[in-house]
């Protein structure tokens, strides 16, 4: 909404009045929105809305499922024997997109999940080599792999990713408190996070994002303060701070619903606001500036998620997925493509099935779904 008004020529004062009068947004939050919208606009102005598009490549496997998560992800141990089949289906879908989009300009590639680094180094090499062979990178402005969990990252995998020119990766601890990592089901240590981060730096990665979640079970401002202290020592190039969202499909939501303990939601909201403010100050100290923002349903304390980055390291794909100015073609199980018409005035979605077995067996159907929808975009 703020972006639309900036593009229409509204002044900051007019936008603040509108956001407060219509949505009871505080001046502080409206100013944050304006600051972010200006940074987003600077990035979006570099893109070709008419001919550009982005690719999202979904790898729906994780070492374990975190208690707060409801994304499409499956324990990799149960699917190890079918990972090659999944890659086969994914490459078939990619081959189709490469063929039909030859006249378009690929601006961003984002491999997410799940945890993409659950792929073996050989499987990762196969996917990235396929992309290089079948797509033109002439107009590519950003190439991201959400490496994610340290317990899935190895030196061999990082070397493969680096070899293929991927410029941006994520190493996501969510917290630097070991007791919390254990509670939420992350099977790695704080030391693993530090070790993998330093290894990535040694291998030449100069654009590393880290994710944190404020409001995880048992955490209070003291824990957030210690986590931020450790993050500042690592000095990532961007930092995404999420307020915990109580997602319907997550184990954490079910556990809290079954608990007989009464929660003091006002106290929780106050602490969450303090933690988010601490994160903002820490980002500022690291010279990371807010560049994108989004909200989710059932988010704790009715807050938001904010991405901070160094001036030249803002995530283009993250901006595109929020502002919906350009098509994003999503491949893999659970992929949801967004075809954008008239600079966001009309959006059409094309969904892939979430179940991995169905995705593999019905890959031709997934391709035909895209063929019908993409015909209106090309």
PyMOL commands that set and color helices and strands:
alter all, ss='L'
color gray80, all
select helices_A, chain A and resi 2-8+12-23+27-44+76-100+116-118+121-134+150-152+155-163+178-184+190-202+221-234+251-258+265-285+300-302+316-323+342-344+356-361+363-374
alter helices_A, ss='H'
color red, helices_A
select strands_A, chain A and resi 52-59+61-62+74-75+105-113+142-148+168-171+208-214+238-243+289-294+305-309+327-331+336-341+346-351
alter strands_A, ss='S'
color yellow, strands_A
deselect
rebuild
show_as cartoon
